[in-house]
């Protein structure tokens, strides 16, 4: 897979002069079509990093290349922003129109596309997020999850190759979170859109191809979700949660049981506990069956 | 003691938009209880809590505090607002004063307390939410998101309400910010022995903090019982469409596979203890 985002030794500080570096020499590549979750507590630098991916922020040191384009090159700005779209936390701050389909048409209109093409893109984007039947509705009367899907449709209508979502589910209820996650995964799988999901919900990160954990402006762990969640102690020490299934394995290990570490989903947990209750993973020398 | 008697609330009655948000709820919330309130968006949670301090008037039914109807004498209603403190969702959006101190002192000042008493209340409230007194002269707008939210909560705590109601106090916070707020609320509850009610979508959060749970569905009180008893009815919770803790789900599936495990576990500690118990039992079962 060709590299899509290439961040090389990025440092960043807000304001000038003696303020502290928010990003400290961060290097990260994201492949075309990859689904990457970026985790970290508030202030870890995860949103700051994400804002470098479509040139909202420019590195104080180092460089970021989006599909080969240097974000510091101002003449490439429009192209970079069309290539990588961003979705933010608060759905209410991202909607500009009083009719759903007009809102989604905002970006293609600004791209100067012919009306027929705008129509096609808007219809496609609304169908992709499952909101086509709401195209005549007023966005302010929709639920949070629906509004967030409209915001995503507005990005999709630009036909970007990459979407960066900065805590898109933080303000949603469980139903809204599930709706939005389903749409994000669908777009990644069926359209091959490179996806960067900033989140602190571990169950969301578990659905990505790869999880990157940020702490104090640096990358702490980077790997598959299974690999990353094996480091439960480390994640907790930087203020992150692990799934309950993973935590249960840790508690049982503390009791001397030889549980596997990489247990994320409930299915995996049921499987492992079934094997435990059938006599596996017991401490050395114990068979679970007292001999007669 | 807060009592609801056949409480119903209908929005826009007699119009095409008529909507019954709260539907015939009767229950009693005992003093000193830590109560969790869960339900879907639109299930009537926010409408319900707005009745607790008279922000909304029941369409029918009554709200009683210590047996007294809060609407019996409208002149006394503002007093009710001091004894039942409501913290809305994203309360940091409601900060408005120049300094943290003035913002927190706003409530106690409106109660007519002296400057000296107000000062004591502000410091006490800051302590309850875990903020340093050094922040008092700062503008609330200079603070981090989590700090702002704590200032907003302190502003309500400073009125020393007998009943503190918080609508999704941890929404949008990261795990650490969430744990901080919950820990401070728990300590506040333990020290003050006042009633605390939190609205939450997070079952694990409710499992960790609360003594009782009220589950709302379509304007009705679907379940109102201890945390244990509510989580024991996971079928019902799932039928309402609520998320149950991952670990509870795991234990339900284990039981479906024929293992005799208790399915009313909702924290990882309980789960570990239950697994160890089941292990001992199978061990003993196999002895001759």
Interface residues (C-beta under 8 A of the other chain):
Chain A: X41 X42 X43 X89 X143 X144 X167 X170 X171 X173 X174 X175 X176 X200 X203 X239 X240 X241 X243 X244 X245 X247 X248 X251 X252 X255 X266 X269 X270 X273 X274 X276 X277 X279 X282 X288 X289 X290 X292
Chain B: X40 X41 X42 X144 X145 X146 X171 X172 X173 X174 X175 X176 X177 X201 X204 X241 X242 X243 X245 X246 X247 X249 X250 X253 X254 X257 X259 X268 X269 X271 X272 X275 X276 X278 X279 X282 X283 X284 X286 X287 X288
